[in-house]
Each structure stands twice: as structure tokens, then as C-alpha cells.
Amino acid sequence: MKGKNWREYEPAKKQKNRRRRRKGGFLKKLILAILLFVLGYVGYQIYFHHSKPYIVGLDAGHGGIDIGAEGVINEVELTERTAAKLTELLKADGRFRVVQSRDEGEAKSVTDRNHLFKRARPDLVISLHANASEDSQAFGFECYPSPPGKENHDKSLKFAQYIAKEMEGIGARLRGTDGVRFGYYVSDEEGNTSKLLLDSSDTQVYDYDTFGMLKNMKCPAVLVEQCFVTNQQDVEEFGLEEGCAKSAQAYYRAICKYLAINEEKK
Ligand SMILES: [Zn+2]
């Protein structure tokens, strides 16, 4: 036995089995290492990059000969100003692709805008508007998600709640209980259509149509009424250059919160 390795006395079959076991152990380790590498890489990609940009459908209400509500300013001035600021913010962020429903100054029907957004398959839609009233004292912010029973209601409601909260954060006075309302068009027997605006506590499902920009949208969609163009103070706070910029920032933050992503480079 002296000077000889004990393995030389091992039966050939046993030796072969041991080699096979050793080989199997190495393969297992290799597979585990590859798996860990792949998981790490995927995690890194998800955490640091969203490789596919989020698509935001951005609608500046009215346009062209349609100037919207008239007041201290025309509604369309506010919608275009805010859309430009929000586009700027989203583009600077780098994770978004903005699809605008129309060019600046362009007139387009609500139906065409709606169809454009359906084709673009956005991750969410925001339609910018402003309120008006014969009562120049009327003021405040409200927004309209896709209402109960309609497509993407739950997600739209959540998005609307984030928007209202952010607007409240920059000093907007919320209308209704929480600045979120449901809007419908109701036709009477003569075919006259009127708007029915309900508080968000009214969760009943109605058979009425909602606003054209929210109809059958394949993603969360919210229409905002940024302020009253007929109220001097509202316009000063939310309708001029600075007010539109800070409203756009509030919408940008709400978009990030809704998508559960961090705000960047603010
Ligand atoms: Zn409008």
C-alpha cells in the first residue's frame, strides 16, 4: 500500500460516479451564477431605467377659432400655456413621450382628439381646461376622471385624486369634497343636452355619456378645470405664466406618483 494513492484501489465504477458527481456540482454552480447575474441585470434595468418611455396623451382644450370660455383671459390661453410647460417638464425628465392632441393654435374636434389618443395607446391621458361662471366670485379647481361604470374608472379616479392633492398643495381651492367630480351629458326629450356634474361621493353607475375626451379611453384619463377664467384671483394664481407653470409641475408630480416613479431633476 505504501506510496500508492488509495484511489488506485477504488473500483472503476465508483471512480466514474465520483467524477460525475463532481461534474454535476460544477454545472449547478454555473447555472446559479448565470441566474444571479441575469436577475441582477434585470433588477438594475428596472430600477435605473425604464427602457420603454411612458406615453402621456396631453390635450390642450379648445384651439383655433374655439377659444373656450371667455373671462379675464380666454380659456385656450391657459390650456396652451399649461400644455407647453407640462410638455417641457415631461421631455426634460427623459422617461416620457408626449403625444399632444393638437398643435398650438390648431382647431380639432373632440372626436378626432379622442381617436388620436386611442391610436397612440398612451399610458395616461390628461385634458386641460378651465372653468367659467356668470358669477365672477366662483373659484377653485376640479377634475373629472372617467366616471363609475365606464372604462378605466378605478385607475382614472386614483390619477384624479393625485392631481387634486397636488393642486391643493400649491394652494388651489378644491371644489366639492375633494376636487374630484364626475361629469355626464344628459339629453332631455327634446334632444337638448345639458351637463350633469356630480360629487365623487356619488358612485352610482349612470347610463349617460361622459366627456368626449374620457370616452372609452384605453388608459386612465382625467379632465382638469384648472381654475375659473372668470375669477380675477383664480386667473392671477393659476392662469398666467407663473400659475400655469406651477400647475404643470403639480400635474407632472401627480403623473410620477400615479406611475409610482420618482420625480427627476426637479
Ligand atoms: Zn374647456
Boltz pocket constraint, residues with backbone or C-beta under 6 A from the ligand:
constraints:
  - pocket:
      binder: B
      contacts: [[A, 61], [A, 62], [A, 68], [A, 69], [A, 75], [A, 128], [A, 129], [A, 130]]
      max_distance: 6.0
